[in-house]
Structure formats: C-alpha cells, structure tokens
Amino acid sequence: MIIGLIDVDSKIPNLALMKISAWHKTQGDEVEFYMPLWKYDKVYASKVFDFTNTPDLPEGCVSGGTGFDLTTILPDEIESIYPDYELYRCDYAIGFITRGCIRKCKFCVVPEKEGMIRRVSNPLSFWNGQARIMLLDNNLTAHPDCMEILKELKETKAQINFAQGLDLRLMTPEIANELRDVRIWKQIHTAWDNIKEEKIIIKGLEIMFEAGIRPRNIMSYVLIGYKTTKEEDMYRIEKLRGLGVKPFVMPYDKKDKYQRRFARWVNHKATFYTVSWEDYR
C-alpha cells in the first residue's frame, strides 16, 4: 500500500506520524507526506492545536491529535513502536516516559486526554544513541519514579530537553540534585501559571539554585489571559527577570491583541532585554 501523511500544524516532528510511518513500513508499505494529486491507499492527518486552520482532507482520511479531538489514540502496536525519525530527517529522539498529570488545571487538556499520571515506557523505547532527547512528559516530577527516571536519562549521556516543563511545586532538593547532573539541552523548562502560587514557585526555583543549577539555564512558561490581570502578568515577568530566569509567555487567547503583543515582546529576547513594555507599545 501507499500511505500518505498530513502534518497539519506541528512545531516539531510529529511523534504520532513517525510511529504510524514506522508501523506501516514494517508491513512493507510505502510512506510519504501527502500530495493532493497523488493516489493513496490510506491517508492519516495529525493536528496538534485547536486554533489552527484545518486544510481540506481527502475522503476517508484518518484524523487524530488534540487539534481534532481528545479521544482518538493510536493502537497499542503503533503506540509502542520505535519512531521513524527518517520521516522528518530528525536527528534527535522524541518520546514519552510518563503520560498524564496529577493536576486538574481547567486551561489544560491533559487531564481529560491522558488521565492520571502513569509510566508508559523507558528511554530505550524511543532512543537509540542519539545525542539529544526531547521528552514530551507533561509532569515528570509528579511520578513516584521521578528519581529513577532522571537516573535513566543521565545514563544515556544524551542532552535532555524537558519540553513541557517540570513542576516547580513538586521540586525537592533530591530531585534538584539529580537534575543538576543530567545533561540539559538548551534550558530546563518550568512554569508559573497562577499568580497565587508565587511562594511555592519561588521556593522551587530557590531549591534548584541551591543545588547548583544556574538561573540563566532555567526558562519559565508564563500563562497569561487566564484569570490574570495585565498587572499580574507583568509582575510575574519582572519577578522571573529579577531572579535571572528567562520568562516565556503563553497566551491563553491567541486572538486577543494584548496577549499576542505581550508574548511577542517577552519572547523576543533581544527586544525584551533592551526595550521596555511602555516603549514597545
């Protein structure tokens, strides 16, 4: 069979499509990215974000991903397969060691989509010697095996990107010490979404600092537009800046002009560190 794949809006190589590709290739099928004028025996489309436009899909196309719905999942035999990194010519490994989260944040789809946190794999299920690993786990620090997982990651000697962030509210000296010895790819990602959690967020950061993790090596996602005022948005940004931590704004409503502009100002670091918000406006 000839299989066509449609990546609607992924910002990074699409893990689901890489697994679908790998499985079909084990069946002897040909796999390529979909071209409208070509004839395919089966077409898959994956959409990550619900705010992006969906292109016209061919009749019978199998669609999945958070951007389409929260219920469609890959069959076990595809979910567990080693990804086809050649599909994107991807030179780093991507995967989940845990799924789910202990939190029930109303702005987040993970609790509904993945449920309670659980371990689903180990690094060897998606890593085979690559120099870098991107982890997509939603709340690794919440899993009881967090320390063991960090040790497994350290043993790979690969650079690790905790792409979705580590939960500062669960940071302990033991986790921070183990994290310090992991080779980090770019930065350690964290988050500060709720202004009311300032004390526990700052405490988590201080624990990391005390373990020897430099503030400049930490980046914090900052959700704006969800039950926060503009003053609270600025306060969190300046608080993180003062600590030496890099803020990265995540707009809740990307159609809102203020949220888009504020995110653009903060996230473009050359502008953020040289131009004030007042002058930028």
Secondary structure, DSSP 4 states (H G I P E B T S, - for coil): -EEEEEE-S-SS--HHHHHHHHHHHHTT-EEEE--TTS--SEEEEE---TTSPPPPPPTT-EEESTTT-SS----HHHHTSPP-GGGTT--SEEE-SEE--S---TT-SHHHHH-S-EE---GGGT-SS-SEEEE--S-GGGSTTHHHHHHHHHHHT-EEEETT---GGG--HHHHHHHHTSPBSS-EEEE---GGGHHHHHHHHHHHHHTT--GGGEEEEEEESSS--HHHHHHHHHHHHHHTPEEEEEES-TT-HHHHHHHHHHHSHHHHTTS-HHHH-
